[in-house]
């Protein structure tokens, strides 16, 4: 369903937060005006999140190994983390499908891609156990954790290298949790200019979604509309020798089975 008017960009967030009941939205959609997808410009499903995106580092076994051996890992001396590594991306980094990613904002010329599964929180979550975690999930979205590798290394804490404006493409839409039978069975694939660079199943996560929700909610309350980027698999640019950084004109495509494809170009 299309939302119109000055508040249209907040429509999906209001559904996630419960201000517009999901069942009412679905009922209205059955009789709403239909538009061809190529006749509209899709924004990120939540273009202006209320809070930063919560992200997880080194959360696939093979990627943890490639990142640890890359020379860019400032987190610890251990290849595999003993607990989830959490950082955030600024809300101003969020852009939608086909929106340009402004690589020129990285003064070091070390732009890299990270295809990821995003988890959208639906119900307020505080001190939630793993057994209860999925009760607090509204849905899932494709996300690209674009990164300046040199800034990530230079500042040790990852926020500056990962929170750059336009460095968090998200979309093309949110798929509600009831439409995903088994999230662990989803397959993620990232291509750069048509070349497959990443391919993995969500089941390969070191810390699964219930563990991430339990960990985050143990000390802070997760709010409706919060987004958790669950981590990226092996195959990022710094995993190659020499590193294969992105350049102007490069086309990134991140696909997750059942969730759609997110495409963006470096400008």
Backbone bond lengths (Angstrom), bond angles and torsions (degrees), N, CA, C in turn:
res aa  C-N    CA-C-N  psi(-1)  N-CA   C-N-CA  omega(-1)  CA-C   N-CA-C  phi
1 X - - - 1.459 - - 1.521 109.41 -
2 X 1.316 117.91 141.32 1.455 122.62 178.18 1.521 109.85 -91.73
3 X 1.325 116.16 136.01 1.453 121.48 170.99 1.517 107.51 -102.71
4 X 1.305 116.37 141.59 1.456 121.26 -176.54 1.515 110.16 -122.78
5 X 1.332 116.09 161.19 1.449 120.81 176.00 1.513 113.00 99.32
6 X 1.327 115.01 -178.14 1.457 120.96 -173.62 1.527 112.77 -66.96
7 X 1.324 118.22 -23.59 1.460 121.28 -177.35 1.529 112.56 -99.96
8 X 1.342 116.71 11.43 1.464 119.52 -175.34 1.521 112.30 -60.65
9 X 1.338 116.76 -33.38 1.466 119.18 -177.17 1.519 112.42 -67.44
10 X 1.337 117.01 -16.86 1.460 120.74 179.75 1.525 112.64 -100.69
11 X 1.332 117.59 3.79 1.462 120.60 -172.26 1.522 112.58 -62.83
12 X 1.331 117.54 -47.13 1.465 119.87 -178.63 1.520 110.54 -66.08
13 X 1.313 116.86 -40.27 1.467 119.50 178.08 1.522 110.96 -59.96
14 X 1.335 117.13 -38.22 1.465 120.24 179.93 1.523 110.94 -67.59
15 X 1.338 117.21 -32.90 1.466 120.36 174.52 1.528 110.09 -66.59
16 X 1.324 116.21 -46.01 1.464 120.73 179.91 1.526 110.54 -60.23
17 X 1.321 116.30 -40.62 1.460 121.04 -177.95 1.522 113.02 -76.77
18 X 1.339 117.38 -9.75 1.461 120.77 178.36 1.508 114.83 91.91
19 X 1.357 117.37 0.24 1.470 119.38 178.47 1.527 110.62 -66.30
20 X 1.323 116.64 -31.01 1.461 123.13 171.91 1.522 106.52 -117.90
21 X 1.345 118.69 113.89 1.469 119.92 -178.76 1.530 111.31 -58.17
22 X 1.317 116.40 136.50 1.454 121.25 -178.01 1.520 111.53 -59.30
23 X 1.330 117.83 -39.91 1.460 120.76 179.59 1.530 111.12 -63.57
24 X 1.347 117.22 -37.45 1.472 120.56 176.67 1.524 110.32 -64.70
25 X 1.316 116.13 -40.58 1.468 121.36 178.84 1.522 110.21 -61.66
26 X 1.332 116.07 -45.72 1.466 120.05 -179.33 1.530 110.77 -65.23
27 X 1.321 117.65 -39.96 1.464 120.39 179.79 1.527 110.82 -65.50
28 X 1.333 115.72 -42.39 1.464 119.56 178.64 1.520 110.79 -64.47
29 X 1.331 116.62 -34.72 1.459 120.62 -177.87 1.520 111.73 -65.78
30 X 1.330 117.39 -27.55 1.468 120.34 -177.40 1.518 112.56 -65.60
31 X 1.332 117.35 -23.72 1.462 120.42 -179.40 1.529 112.58 -120.33
32 X 1.324 116.72 9.51 1.464 120.37 -177.10 1.523 111.14 -77.27
33 X 1.327 114.88 161.93 1.455 120.90 176.84 1.527 110.35 -60.92
34 X 1.336 116.32 136.78 1.464 121.35 178.67 1.527 109.80 -98.68
35 X 1.321 115.10 134.16 1.456 121.05 178.06 1.525 109.10 -125.53
36 X 1.326 116.44 143.58 1.452 120.18 174.81 1.531 109.00 -67.66
37 X 1.339 115.46 138.12 1.456 118.44 -176.40 1.524 111.43 -64.22
38 X 1.336 117.17 -27.26 1.459 118.71 179.06 1.529 112.08 -81.24
39 X 1.336 116.95 0.33 1.462 121.04 178.38 1.525 111.98 -100.26
40 X 1.324 116.48 -0.70 1.462 119.85 -178.64 1.529 109.27 -128.90
41 X 1.315 115.33 164.44 1.469 121.06 173.87 1.516 107.92 -109.31
42 X 1.317 116.15 116.70 1.453 120.53 179.75 1.523 110.62 -78.48
43 X 1.334 115.29 130.91 1.452 120.66 170.23 1.527 108.56 -89.97
44 X 1.325 117.50 172.80 1.453 119.43 168.08 1.533 107.40 -59.08
45 X 1.334 118.51 145.58 1.469 119.66 -178.63 1.526 112.71 -54.89
46 X 1.333 116.28 -38.39 1.471 121.25 173.19 1.531 106.16 -123.39
47 X 1.328 117.26 87.80 1.474 120.32 -172.68 1.518 113.89 -65.15
48 X 1.353 116.06 -29.31 1.455 120.23 -178.03 1.523 108.99 -130.47
49 X 1.331 117.07 78.64 1.467 119.41 178.47 1.532 110.86 -58.15
50 X 1.324 115.86 150.15 1.465 119.37 179.25 1.527 111.28 -69.47
51 X 1.331 116.26 -28.29 1.464 119.76 -178.18 1.526 109.69 -133.67
52 X 1.314 115.58 166.07 1.462 120.45 176.48 1.526 110.88 -57.76
53 X 1.327 115.23 156.19 1.454 120.97 175.28 1.531 108.78 -74.51
54 X 1.329 117.15 127.81 1.462 121.01 174.41 1.532 108.08 -81.59
55 X 1.326 117.24 128.17 1.464 121.50 -175.59 1.520 110.53 -125.01
56 X 1.330 114.70 155.64 1.464 121.19 -177.91 1.524 108.79 -122.90
57 X 1.313 116.86 126.27 1.454 121.83 179.93 1.519 112.68 -96.23
58 X 1.324 115.97 150.21 1.467 122.59 174.13 1.532 111.62 50.87
59 X 1.335 116.66 55.30 1.462 119.33 -173.86 1.526 113.80 -113.04
60 X 1.331 117.53 10.29 1.466 121.94 167.45 1.533 106.40 -121.42
61 X 1.323 117.85 138.68 1.455 121.11 -174.07 1.531 112.02 -55.26
62 X 1.341 117.31 -50.81 1.458 120.39 -175.58 1.524 111.44 -67.04
63 X 1.329 117.76 -37.35 1.465 120.21 178.53 1.521 110.90 -68.88
64 X 1.336 117.37 -38.13 1.467 119.95 177.38 1.525 110.04 -57.28
65 X 1.330 115.72 -39.60 1.463 120.07 179.65 1.525 111.50 -68.95
66 X 1.353 117.07 -45.36 1.470 118.74 -178.20 1.523 111.58 -67.89
67 X 1.328 117.19 -35.64 1.460 119.87 179.85 1.525 110.48 -71.41
68 X 1.333 116.45 -39.86 1.464 120.26 -179.04 1.527 110.77 -62.99
69 X 1.319 117.13 -35.83 1.464 120.82 -177.36 1.522 113.11 -88.65
70 X 1.338 117.12 -1.15 1.468 120.62 -175.06 1.528 113.62 -80.30
71 X 1.344 116.40 -19.18 1.456 119.97 -174.33 1.511 113.48 90.76
72 X 1.335 117.37 -0.25 1.461 121.44 -178.68 1.525 112.68 -104.46
73 X 1.328 118.10 -0.91 1.460 121.95 -173.92 1.522 109.99 -86.55
74 X 1.332 115.72 108.34 1.464 120.84 179.10 1.522 112.17 -103.55
75 X 1.345 117.26 9.65 1.463 120.04 -172.33 1.517 112.81 -79.38
76 X 1.320 118.41 -41.52 1.459 121.08 -177.38 1.518 109.19 -171.41
77 X 1.322 115.44 177.80 1.450 120.26 176.34 1.519 111.95 -87.97
78 X 1.342 116.51 -5.21 1.451 121.02 -177.71 1.521 110.89 -93.46
79 X 1.325 115.92 139.76 1.458 120.38 179.32 1.521 111.24 -68.90
80 X 1.333 117.36 -47.61 1.459 122.04 -179.57 1.521 109.96 -101.95
81 X 1.320 117.90 129.10 1.473 120.18 -179.66 1.525 111.31 -68.97
82 X 1.328 116.00 145.97 1.458 121.47 177.12 1.531 111.77 -85.64
83 X 1.316 116.78 -17.79 1.463 123.38 177.66 1.524 106.74 -148.43
84 X 1.337 118.20 159.09 1.466 119.97 -179.23 1.529 112.91 -57.19
85 X 1.339 115.08 135.75 1.467 122.02 175.18 1.529 106.88 -93.01
86 X 1.320 116.59 116.24 1.469 121.09 -173.62 1.526 110.34 -112.17
87 X 1.326 116.37 133.89 1.457 122.27 171.68 1.532 106.78 -143.07
88 X 1.314 117.94 -179.58 1.458 119.57 -179.56 1.531 111.20 -133.11
89 X 1.334 114.13 159.77 1.463 122.27 171.78 1.525 107.30 -117.93
90 X 1.315 116.63 137.92 1.460 121.25 -176.95 1.526 111.63 -62.93
91 X 1.315 116.33 149.23 1.464 120.74 178.42 1.526 111.38 -59.97
92 X 1.327 117.06 -29.66 1.467 121.28 -179.16 1.523 112.48 -74.85
93 X 1.336 117.33 -4.35 1.470 119.91 176.02 1.526 111.88 -83.24
94 X 1.337 117.50 -11.75 1.467 121.63 -173.80 1.526 111.17 -76.59
95 X 1.331 116.28 129.54 1.462 123.53 170.98 1.525 107.93 -137.90
96 X 1.321 116.29 167.98 1.453 121.06 -176.08 1.513 114.10 -99.40
97 X 1.325 116.45 -173.22 1.465 121.65 178.36 1.524 111.20 -60.24
98 X 1.318 115.75 139.33 1.461 124.16 177.46 1.524 113.84 67.29
99 X 1.318 117.63 -0.12 1.472 119.26 174.74 1.528 109.01 -71.50
100 X 1.323 117.79 142.84 1.465 119.40 179.13 1.521 111.37 -69.26
101 X 1.319 115.91 144.69 1.465 122.67 172.15 1.525 106.65 -101.31
102 X 1.318 116.12 120.49 1.460 121.33 -171.57 1.533 110.52 -82.34
103 X 1.318 115.50 82.48 1.455 120.50 -179.68 1.512 113.67 -63.42
104 X 1.318 117.38 -20.93 1.466 119.93 -178.78 1.526 111.76 -68.66
105 X 1.338 117.91 -13.83 1.462 120.72 177.40 1.528 112.00 -73.56
106 X 1.318 116.78 -14.32 1.463 121.14 175.34 1.519 108.52 -90.59
107 X 1.327 118.05 106.80 1.470 119.60 -176.39 1.520 113.23 -71.67
108 X 1.327 117.46 -10.19 1.465 120.76 -175.80 1.525 112.96 -95.74
109 X 1.332 118.30 -8.90 1.456 121.01 179.61 1.513 113.82 63.56
110 X 1.330 116.76 35.65 1.465 120.45 -177.28 1.533 111.55 -123.69
111 X 1.326 116.68 45.20 1.470 121.57 -177.09 1.523 109.96 -73.33
112 X 1.325 115.62 132.94 1.453 122.32 -178.11 1.530 108.81 -133.22
113 X 1.311 116.10 162.58 1.468 123.70 -178.07 1.520 110.07 -110.34
114 X 1.338 116.56 155.26 1.462 122.22 173.72 1.530 108.28 -151.46
115 X 1.338 117.09 96.95 1.450 120.22 176.33 1.525 110.65 -70.17
116 X 1.339 116.23 135.41 1.465 119.79 -174.83 1.530 111.93 -147.12
117 X 1.327 114.69 158.95 1.456 122.84 168.72 1.516 108.87 -90.91
118 X 1.330 116.59 128.80 1.455 121.65 174.71 1.519 111.01 -102.77
119 X 1.324 116.37 136.76 1.460 123.13 177.60 1.522 108.06 -107.55
120 X 1.332 116.85 126.54 1.459 122.02 -178.96 1.528 109.01 -102.52
121 X 1.324 116.27 121.75 1.462 121.33 -179.63 1.529 109.82 -76.12
122 X 1.340 115.95 136.06 1.455 120.65 -179.12 1.512 113.87 -108.14
123 X 1.332 117.11 -40.12 1.463 121.82 179.64 1.519 109.71 -115.02
124 X 1.322 115.26 142.32 1.465 120.52 177.62 1.529 109.84 -50.24
125 X 1.323 116.56 133.52 1.461 121.00 -174.48 1.517 110.31 -128.46
126 X 1.327 116.53 118.02 1.449 122.39 176.55 1.518 108.36 -136.59
127 X 1.311 115.94 124.45 1.469 122.90 -179.78 1.534 110.67 52.96
128 X 1.307 114.18 50.75 1.463 121.11 -177.88 1.521 109.30 -88.61
129 X 1.310 117.39 134.73 1.456 121.81 176.52 1.523 109.90 -80.55
130 X 1.336 115.40 162.51 1.462 119.34 177.04 1.524 111.13 -58.94
131 X 1.318 117.11 -36.43 1.463 120.80 -178.59 1.520 112.26 -64.53
132 X 1.325 116.76 -26.69 1.474 121.37 -177.32 1.531 112.60 -100.07
133 X 1.322 117.43 -4.83 1.463 120.90 -167.59 1.524 113.20 -58.95
134 X 1.322 118.56 -44.79 1.463 120.08 -175.42 1.530 112.23 -67.56
135 X 1.325 117.69 -17.68 1.474 120.36 175.60 1.524 111.29 -66.30
136 X 1.315 116.78 -15.83 1.467 121.54 -176.57 1.526 112.45 -105.94
137 X 1.332 117.33 7.49 1.457 121.44 -179.11 1.528 110.18 -97.28
138 X 1.329 116.45 124.30 1.466 121.09 175.61 1.521 110.80 -81.62
139 X 1.337 116.25 -42.93 1.457 118.78 -177.07 1.513 111.81 -179.67
140 X 1.340 114.37 -165.71 1.464 121.40 -172.83 1.530 110.07 -135.24
141 X 1.348 115.02 152.69 1.455 120.46 -176.85 1.528 108.71 -148.38
142 X 1.328 116.54 150.34 1.463 122.33 174.78 1.524 108.79 -80.80
143 X 1.321 116.10 139.54 1.463 121.28 -175.40 1.535 109.07 -142.80
144 X 1.330 116.22 149.81 1.466 121.81 177.40 1.527 108.08 -125.54
145 X 1.325 115.98 110.61 1.463 121.81 -179.19 1.531 109.44 -85.30
146 X 1.333 116.15 72.83 1.463 121.31 -179.67 1.534 108.94 -64.03
147 X 1.330 116.11 141.69 1.463 121.18 -168.08 1.528 111.68 -141.93
148 X 1.335 115.87 141.09 1.461 120.67 164.44 1.525 107.03 -90.63
149 X 1.322 117.31 110.10 1.463 120.22 -174.97 1.528 112.45 -66.87
150 X 1.317 117.75 -40.08 1.466 119.16 -178.21 1.532 110.73 -68.43
151 X 1.332 117.94 -38.58 1.462 119.43 176.55 1.524 110.40 -68.41
152 X 1.316 116.88 -36.45 1.463 120.60 176.84 1.529 110.28 -59.42
153 X 1.328 116.73 -44.72 1.461 120.87 -179.20 1.525 111.46 -71.58
154 X 1.325 116.22 -41.69 1.465 120.94 -174.18 1.521 112.12 -62.12
155 X 1.345 116.74 -38.32 1.462 120.39 -173.18 1.530 113.55 -99.25
156 X 1.329 118.03 0.40 1.471 122.68 178.85 1.525 111.47 62.17
157 X 1.332 118.16 -65.21 1.459 119.54 169.41 1.529 107.11 -65.69
158 X 1.328 117.52 140.63 1.463 120.59 -165.73 1.526 114.78 -90.93
159 X 1.313 119.00 -3.64 1.467 121.19 -169.75 1.529 111.56 -61.00
160 X 1.330 117.94 -43.48 1.463 119.92 -176.31 1.525 110.79 -66.90
161 X 1.308 117.90 -40.94 1.459 120.81 -178.92 1.512 114.21 -73.25
162 X 1.337 116.85 -17.88 1.457 120.16 -175.50 1.537 114.00 -116.61
163 X 1.324 117.16 -13.14 1.460 120.08 -176.51 1.510 114.77 -96.95
164 X 1.325 117.35 15.64 1.468 122.01 -177.02 1.528 110.26 -63.30
165 X 1.306 116.86 143.01 1.478 121.64 178.13 1.524 110.30 -51.19
166 X 1.318 115.63 133.47 1.477 126.96 178.81 1.528 113.01 75.31
167 X 1.332 119.69 4.32 1.470 121.74 -174.85 1.536 112.95 -90.35
168 X 1.334 117.63 18.64 1.471 119.82 175.15 1.529 110.58 -135.73
169 X 1.337 118.00 68.52 1.466 119.36 173.39 1.538 110.35 -59.99
170 X 1.332 115.03 142.84 1.455 120.40 -177.53 1.522 109.42 -148.95
171 X 1.343 117.21 139.94 1.460 120.20 177.55 1.529 110.89 145.33
172 X 1.309 120.42 -161.38 1.467 124.23 1.56 1.535 113.67 -77.33
173 X 1.348 116.14 -12.22 1.469 121.51 -179.77 1.509 108.63 -161.46
174 X 1.335 115.97 171.00 1.457 121.76 172.63 1.521 108.07 -96.66
175 X 1.320 116.52 130.63 1.464 122.16 173.14 1.525 106.88 -99.21
176 X 1.330 117.58 122.83 1.455 120.81 -176.71 1.526 111.03 -66.47
177 X 1.326 115.38 151.65 1.461 121.47 -172.65 1.524 112.53 -59.24
178 X 1.334 117.27 -31.70 1.474 120.06 -178.42 1.527 111.77 -70.05
179 X 1.337 117.04 -14.10 1.462 120.93 178.55 1.536 112.25 -91.23
180 X 1.329 116.76 -4.17 1.471 121.33 -178.61 1.520 108.27 -113.68
181 X 1.312 116.15 106.82 1.461 120.39 -174.74 1.518 111.94 -67.40
182 X 1.328 117.38 -43.80 1.459 121.51 -178.44 1.519 108.17 -144.75
183 X 1.337 116.43 100.97 1.460 119.74 -174.86 1.528 111.21 -64.68
184 X 1.326 117.82 -30.58 1.466 120.45 -179.82 1.520 112.27 -65.77
185 X 1.337 117.32 -22.21 1.467 121.49 -178.42 1.524 112.45 -84.73
186 X 1.326 118.25 -7.54 1.461 120.57 -179.17 1.519 110.49 -65.55
187 X 1.333 116.04 145.39 1.461 122.03 179.52 1.524 110.23 -113.54
188 X 1.323 115.49 134.64 1.461 122.67 -179.03 1.523 109.47 -110.06
189 X 1.325 115.17 138.40 1.467 120.38 177.87 1.527 109.15 -140.62
190 X 1.325 116.42 134.69 1.464 121.89 176.45 1.520 109.28 -121.38
191 X 1.323 116.23 130.50 1.459 120.55 174.11 1.522 109.59 -121.51
192 X 1.321 115.44 147.86 1.457 122.55 174.04 1.527 107.26 -120.57
193 X 1.317 116.09 116.37 1.471 121.80 -176.39 1.527 111.23 52.42
194 X 1.332 115.70 37.89 1.456 121.86 176.91 1.517 115.23 87.63
195 X 1.318 118.44 -8.67 1.470 122.28 179.83 1.528 109.83 -90.99
196 X 1.324 117.34 124.66 1.464 121.05 179.29 1.522 109.56 -69.08
197 X 1.340 115.70 122.93 1.461 120.93 179.34 1.536 111.81 -111.75
198 X 1.341 116.81 -34.77 1.463 120.69 -177.57 1.527 109.79 -129.16
199 X 1.325 116.08 142.28 1.460 120.72 177.05 1.527 107.35 -157.29
200 X 1.336 117.07 121.10 1.464 120.36 -177.39 1.521 109.31 -162.44
201 X 1.327 114.99 166.48 1.454 121.80 174.06 1.520 108.75 -106.22
202 X 1.329 116.49 148.90 1.461 121.08 178.91 1.529 110.46 -60.77
203 X 1.311 116.75 -26.65 1.465 121.14 177.80 1.520 112.20 -60.78
204 X 1.344 117.81 -16.97 1.463 121.16 -178.30 1.524 113.23 -82.98
205 X 1.334 118.35 -0.47 1.464 120.65 178.03 1.528 110.88 -58.04
206 X 1.323 116.93 141.35 1.460 120.88 173.15 1.524 109.77 -69.81
207 X 1.328 116.30 -50.03 1.462 122.65 176.73 1.521 107.74 -110.75
208 X 1.321 116.61 113.47 1.459 120.04 -174.51 1.525 111.46 -74.49
209 X 1.312 115.75 175.54 1.465 120.86 -174.67 1.528 112.37 -59.60
210 X 1.337 120.26 -46.38 1.470 118.92 177.17 1.529 112.86 -58.29
211 X 1.326 117.68 -38.07 1.464 120.42 178.55 1.520 111.15 -65.10
212 X 1.331 116.92 -40.63 1.461 120.27 179.49 1.522 111.43 -64.52
213 X 1.322 116.73 -43.60 1.469 120.08 179.99 1.527 110.14 -66.60
214 X 1.316 117.47 -42.07 1.462 120.59 177.92 1.523 110.55 -61.40
215 X 1.332 117.14 -43.89 1.461 121.70 -178.11 1.522 111.50 -64.38
216 X 1.328 117.27 -48.85 1.465 120.63 -178.41 1.523 112.04 -66.22
217 X 1.330 116.58 -43.36 1.465 120.05 -174.56 1.521 113.04 -78.15
218 X 1.327 118.08 -7.85 1.462 120.40 179.63 1.525 111.86 -65.40
219 X 1.336 116.98 -30.36 1.464 120.22 -176.29 1.521 113.68 -126.37
220 X 1.314 118.05 -9.09 1.468 121.00 177.74 1.519 108.68 -141.83
221 X 1.301 116.32 150.33 1.454 120.76 179.65 1.521 109.82 -86.06
222 X 1.320 116.06 125.34 1.459 121.12 173.36 1.522 108.43 -84.90
223 X 1.326 116.35 137.00 1.454 122.09 -174.55 1.524 111.01 -109.15
224 X 1.327 117.23 154.38 1.465 119.87 174.53 1.524 111.04 -54.67
225 X 1.325 115.72 130.87 1.457 120.94 -177.41 1.513 114.08 95.71
226 X 1.337 117.74 -11.53 1.464 119.53 173.56 1.527 109.32 -63.06
227 X 1.320 116.52 146.99 1.465 122.16 -177.60 1.518 109.14 -123.95
228 X 1.333 115.96 130.99 1.459 122.23 176.97 1.526 108.16 -112.38
229 X 1.328 116.96 117.87 1.465 121.87 173.35 1.525 107.11 -88.13
230 X 1.323 116.97 117.66 1.462 121.30 -164.39 1.523 115.48 -83.04
231 X 1.312 118.52 -5.29 1.459 120.90 179.62 1.517 112.08 118.67
232 X 1.316 115.55 164.22 1.468 120.87 -175.74 1.522 110.80 -118.32
233 X 1.332 117.95 147.66 1.466 120.53 178.29 1.526 112.74 -84.06
234 X 1.316 114.68 -178.48 1.459 122.88 178.59 1.534 111.02 -60.90
235 X 1.343 115.52 148.87 1.450 120.50 173.55 1.513 114.73 117.98
236 X 1.338 117.95 9.98 1.463 120.34 178.72 1.530 109.53 -71.29
237 X 1.331 115.69 167.96 1.459 120.18 -173.76 1.510 114.58 -60.83
238 X 1.350 117.15 -36.55 1.466 118.21 -178.79 1.524 112.25 -75.10
239 X 1.340 117.47 -6.23 1.453 119.82 175.60 1.514 112.93 -75.91
240 X 1.332 117.12 -13.26 1.461 121.48 178.54 1.525 109.97 -92.38
241 X 1.311 116.03 157.09 1.455 120.90 177.87 1.530 108.75 -126.81
242 X 1.341 117.36 110.70 1.466 125.96 -0.39 1.537 111.02 -73.86
243 X 1.339 117.42 167.27 1.464 120.23 179.51 1.527 111.98 -58.04
244 X 1.324 115.34 145.06 1.467 121.08 179.37 1.529 108.38 -107.74
245 X 1.325 114.99 85.15 1.459 120.48 -179.36 1.529 110.53 -77.63
246 X 1.326 114.49 160.89 1.460 120.88 -179.53 1.523 110.47 -83.89
247 X 1.321 115.26 148.01 1.461 121.82 179.46 1.521 109.45 -126.71
248 X 1.313 116.37 166.17 1.456 121.75 178.72 1.526 110.43 -53.44
249 X 1.323 115.89 130.83 1.458 121.30 179.67 1.514 114.25 95.63
250 X 1.324 118.46 -13.58 1.461 120.66 178.99 1.525 110.43 -67.27
251 X 1.336 115.43 137.89 1.460 122.41 -176.84 1.525 109.52 -107.06
252 X 1.323 116.21 119.41 1.459 122.68 178.43 1.520 109.44 -99.68
253 X 1.319 116.71 136.61 1.464 121.47 178.71 1.523 108.71 -136.84
254 X 1.328 116.27 118.46 1.462 122.02 178.72 1.524 108.07 -115.89
255 X 1.329 116.30 123.25 1.464 121.90 -179.44 1.519 109.71 -121.50
256 X 1.325 115.95 141.02 1.461 122.17 171.68 1.519 107.36 -130.46
257 X 1.317 116.57 128.33 1.467 121.06 -175.75 1.531 110.56 -55.16
258 X 1.323 115.21 128.76 1.454 121.23 179.29 1.514 115.11 83.42
259 X 1.340 117.64 -11.86 1.466 120.70 -177.77 1.519 113.55 -109.75
260 X 1.341 116.83 -19.96 1.454 119.79 178.90 1.518 112.97 109.42
261 X 1.327 114.56 -171.55 1.461 122.42 -175.75 1.525 109.88 -125.32
262 X 1.317 115.61 133.88 1.460 123.76 179.31 1.522 108.24 -112.02
263 X 1.334 116.50 119.40 1.462 120.72 -178.60 1.516 111.04 -121.99
264 X 1.321 115.51 137.09 1.470 122.14 178.45 1.510 109.70 -148.81
265 X 1.329 115.86 153.35 1.465 121.78 -178.40 1.517 109.85 -118.07
266 X 1.328 115.74 140.74 1.478 120.92 175.41 1.527 108.51 -76.55
267 X 1.332 114.68 131.20 1.470 117.80 176.33 1.522 110.20 -117.11
